[in-house]
């Protein structure tokens, strides 16, 4: 049958093309310069005071916790890892602003609260099931599960592997560890074998590490969770860990998920380095939008070429980062990219903070950008 109506042909092309159906794009709205020769990380934002909190990695001199204004000016910085009465004893995993305007810093063994001059207010010690060492600054944003003076919180960091020993058996691995303020003890939830992609291999040793990836909806406290090899974002109530919603995900590039349950034959490695696609970050905005960022897979030949040409590893190469948007828990067709850098976190008004990746020249400052999701 021939279709003679050109308008109908156009409609059919639109329906069949996911990239055309994408109704959103990213628009750069601001540039930020942090005047520092040492590497800088930003982990949280306070919209009321328009300030950021993060760190400056001064290498042999240690990690300095820092506060930056909206333009990147360093307002305060202080080294707080050490043996002093105001210091934390092991490396910081997460950090962020508390509801009362102070700063949380969480390690593998304690949670500390500092004021904006990094004077210690109080600390909570706990005994973890696993400990983690970070050789740079705090890995991600602090995730509280409750509010008030006695706070429950996730004790691990998003997008960081957990130490489970040599054997990775889905039926024996809980992916979320948290401190329960009521019982003052460490609890664990979200069994790996409860994830749909791992069902069918519950009691088998699995060759790849499923890294937990999560964030919190600041509006209602819902906990958004997935793993590095997964085709679902699950929304939990972190009070009783009941499932609120399951959000299916369809990636354009993720051959490891072509067969469920997962098969070892779909997981490509170069020596022990994974080459398959991996989920990387969940973002939740203060609207009906959310996002999943994943790192696109690479062939062994392309990976060897990147190494021989001394090009960036794909996890720090913006060309390999793909962004999937969701509206009211439903995936929007098409995938987006930000060519200038890597998304660090979500900001109010459907915006994201981007760390610029400069591959050609060395700068005497660290550049960041703010991009906004806008309708086409």
Phi, psi and omega in degrees: 000130178264137178262116186265342184278113183295330178292322178293322177299317179298319180296317181295323177296318179298317182294323185275356183246109181294328181291322177293326183286351179291118185265359184235157174212171177258139179231128179285131184241344184198149172245143181233134177241122174261115184285088181206138173275339179272151180303144184236139172233142178240132189239340181203163184224138175251106184291334180291320181258356178056051179227156177248156172234141181190221184206163173235122183268099182267027173055245185295339179275350177103179180267128174255125170290145188212153173242135181237146174277184187295340180259359179101359179294135180281114182272327180199146175208147184200134173281126184232006172268121183171203184248002181287167182295340179260001189262162169260148193273330179237167189298146181284135178264318182220163174203159179178171179282140174272162180301334180271008174091004176267195188232126172273138169228123185240131175249188178289345187231354181200158174242127182241146174243126178244155170276184185286353172257009179064035166273136184289131176262309176198172178214151176237124179260149179210164180251106184282162173278333177222147175243151183226141177247131177244126184267353170254202178280185180311135190285322184204183182285142176295137183242098176276143178260343178223168177246168180106185184287328178259096189256134168270149186201155174289132184265353176253180180246145177296143177063034175231131180296147178254147182275112181243014185086197186279335187256132181245090182248117187305326183284355183243005187245118168264134189263344182241120176244134182215156176267123179265113185294328182294314181265353183053047182217165178270131178239162178221148182216178176061078175295134182302323181292348175282345175287134187300325184289344181257358178288133186107344176232030187304321187251016180257148173288133185248136188280348183244150181271128177269102184277128179289137180228128187203164172204170182242139172278109185296340182286318186232358178082007178294145185253116181262129190219141167208186175234173183293335177238092191197151177238028178210139166258125181251132180258122182248152163273110187286359176280313180242357179061029170283148179280125177270319184203147172244124183248107179291146182236134175239110179272150173284329183229096178195071185296335180300337181262011181293329180238127177240129004293165184300145178240139180299329182293341179272355184258109182269140178228155168240107196058247177249007181275123180291140177249352183282163177297151179216132171297147191232321186200143171251136176240138173233125181263165179276053178204200179271010182259148171216173182209151170238128176254131174229159180258123186291146180294164181219144177284161180296322179295316179294324179293318178294325178294317178300319180292319181292329179268005179056039175273160185300144171305144189300334181289342176245021178252113182303334181295339182262355180269122181245142185241120177255127179262150176229142175234121184053038176080010180241131182293135175270131183301149178092164178228149184245163174222159169238109191290339188274341185183197187246132179293132179261321183188167176274154177232166177301162176063039175058040180245162178227151173265130183241130173271118184290134176256107181258112186263355190248330185217154176269136182247160176264020175209166177253117184270137171232162177222156172246125178243150182238139173280122181231151175283139179291000000 
